[in-house]
Amino acid sequence: MTRLRFSTAQEVFDALPTLRDDMEAAPTSEPPHTYLRALGTSETPEDGVAFCAYVLGRREAVWWACQCVRLLIPGPETSDAALQAAEAWVHEPEEERRLAALTLGAEADRRLPTTWLALAAGWSGGNIARPGQAAVLAAPHYTAKAVRVAILSALARVTARERADRLRRCLEGGLRLMQVPQEA
């Protein structure tokens, strides 16, 4: 079961200061689920994508992003190896799967949302340097940043008419992963 690591939105911003670079909205003392719901109805609902990417644990964030990308751009593009590698890591978060996702992400086209899904899984921890190079440890915010890019780049491919509904559905998925019941 998922358990939120934070009691307030402010705690998320304090623990992961790079979140401030990815959002326009200011932090509040509201619980994360309340804050996320407010972001979803704000003038910048995309801030909800960034916040959710940071508030969820890395594994849950990658899973959520995979589901969002499938929702936003259904079809053959979402059956590529990068997305499959990210999902494989979510199902079995073993080092071998993380490294496979990292390799695919590093070699794939960074204009594709699915590339960022593989990078999100690959950057979830451990050494992220290419083989033969000095070790570089993944920073705590790398997965969240990659999740944000994956979802927002997929959202950019959605028609203007469908954008608000699809974004709302993505944020609702994030709320479900936070294990907070939806309000009627």
C-alpha positions in Angstrom: 0.0 0.0 0.0 1.1 3.5 -0.8 1.7 5.8 2.2 2.4 9.4 1.7 5.7 10.6 3.1 4.4 14.1 3.7 1.6 15.7 5.8 1.5 19.0 4.0 2.3 20.5 0.6 4.9 22.7 2.3 6.8 19.6 3.5 7.1 18.3 -0.1 8.6 21.7 -1.2 10.9 21.7 1.8 12.1 18.1 1.2 12.5 18.5 -2.6 13.3 22.1 -3.3 13.6 21.6 -7.1 9.8 21.3 -7.1 9.8 25.2 -7.0 11.5 25.2 -10.4 8.7 23.0 -11.9 5.6 24.9 -10.6 4.1 28.3 -10.5 1.9 27.7 -7.5 3.2 28.4 -4.0 3.2 25.8 -1.3 0.6 25.8 1.4 0.0 24.0 4.7 -2.8 21.9 3.1 -2.6 18.1 3.0 -1.1 16.9 -0.3 -4.3 15.5 -1.6 -6.2 18.8 -0.9 -3.4 20.8 -2.5 -3.4 18.6 -5.6 -7.1 18.9 -6.0 -6.8 22.7 -5.8 -4.0 22.7 -8.4 -6.3 20.7 -10.8 -8.8 23.4 -10.8 -6.4 26.3 -10.8 -5.3 28.5 -13.7 -2.2 26.3 -14.0 -3.5 22.7 -13.6 -0.2 21.4 -15.1 1.3 22.3 -11.7 -0.6 19.3 -10.5 1.5 17.0 -12.7 4.7 18.3 -11.2 3.4 18.1 -7.6 2.1 14.6 -8.0 5.4 13.5 -9.6 7.2 14.7 -6.5 4.8 13.7 -3.8 4.5 10.0 -4.9 7.2 7.6 -4.3 9.5 6.9 -7.3 7.9 3.6 -8.2 4.4 4.9 -7.9 5.3 8.0 -9.8 6.7 6.0 -12.7 3.6 3.7 -12.7 1.3 6.8 -12.7 3.3 8.4 -15.6 3.0 5.2 -17.6 -0.7 5.2 -17.2 -1.0 8.9 -18.0 1.0 8.5 -21.2 -1.1 5.6 -22.3 -4.2 7.7 -21.6 -2.9 10.8 -23.4 -1.5 9.1 -26.5 -3.1 5.7 -27.0 -2.0 3.6 -29.8 1.2 2.0 -31.2 3.5 4.7 -29.9 2.9 3.6 -26.3 3.9 0.0 -27.0 7.6 0.9 -27.5 10.5 -0.7 -25.6 11.1 2.4 -23.4 7.6 2.3 -22.0 7.8 -1.5 -21.6 11.1 -1.2 -19.7 9.6 1.4 -17.3 6.6 -0.8 -16.6 8.9 -3.9 -16.2 10.9 -2.0 -13.5 7.6 -1.0 -11.8 6.5 -4.6 -11.7 9.9 -5.8 -10.5 12.1 -3.0 -9.2 15.3 -4.9 -9.6 18.6 -3.3 -10.4 18.8 -5.2 -13.7 15.5 -3.8 -14.9 16.5 -0.3 -13.7 19.7 -0.5 -15.7 17.8 -1.8 -18.8 15.4 1.1 -18.6 18.3 3.6 -18.1 20.1 2.2 -21.2 17.0 2.4 -23.3 16.2 5.9 -22.1 19.7 7.2 -22.7 19.7 5.9 -26.3 16.2 6.8 -27.3 14.7 10.0 -28.8 14.2 12.5 -26.0 11.3 14.1 -27.9 9.2 11.0 -27.1 7.3 10.9 -23.8 8.1 7.2 -23.5 11.8 7.9 -23.5 11.3 10.0 -20.3 9.4 7.1 -18.7 12.4 4.9 -19.2 14.7 7.6 -17.8 12.3 8.1 -14.8 12.7 4.4 -14.0 16.4 4.4 -14.7 17.0 7.5 -12.5 15.1 6.0 -9.6 18.3 5.3 -7.7 21.8 3.9 -7.9 24.5 4.7 -10.4 23.3 6.4 -13.5 26.6 6.8 -15.3 27.3 5.0 -18.5 29.4 1.8 -18.1 33.1 2.6 -17.8 32.5 6.1 -16.4 32.9 7.3 -12.8 29.8 6.6 -10.7 27.1 9.2 -10.6 24.3 8.7 -8.1 20.8 9.6 -9.0 19.6 12.7 -7.3 16.3 12.4 -5.3 14.4 14.6 -7.8 15.5 13.0 -11.1 12.6 10.6 -11.3 10.1 13.3 -10.5 11.5 15.6 -13.2 11.5 12.8 -15.8 7.9 11.9 -14.9 6.8 15.5 -15.3 8.5 15.8 -18.7 6.9 12.5 -19.9 3.4 13.5 -18.9 3.6 17.1 -20.1 5.1 16.1 -23.4 2.3 13.6 -23.9 -0.2 16.2 -22.9 1.2 18.5 -25.6 0.0 16.0 -28.2 -3.6 16.0 -27.0 -6.1 18.3 -28.9 -7.1 21.5 -27.1 -10.6 20.2 -26.9 -9.6 17.0 -25.0 -6.8 18.5 -22.9 -8.6 19.6 -19.8 -10.5 16.3 -19.4 -7.4 14.1 -20.0 -5.4 16.2 -17.6 -8.1 15.9 -15.0 -8.1 12.1 -15.5 -4.4 12.0 -15.0 -4.6 13.9 -11.8 -7.4 11.7 -10.5 -5.1 8.7 -11.1 -2.5 10.4 -9.0 -5.0 11.0 -6.2 -6.0 7.3 -6.4 -2.3 6.3 -5.9 -2.2 8.6 -2.9 -5.1 6.4 -1.6 -7.4 9.3 -1.1 -11.0 8.8 -1.9 -12.5 11.1 -4.6 -15.0 13.6 -3.4 -18.5 13.3 -5.0 
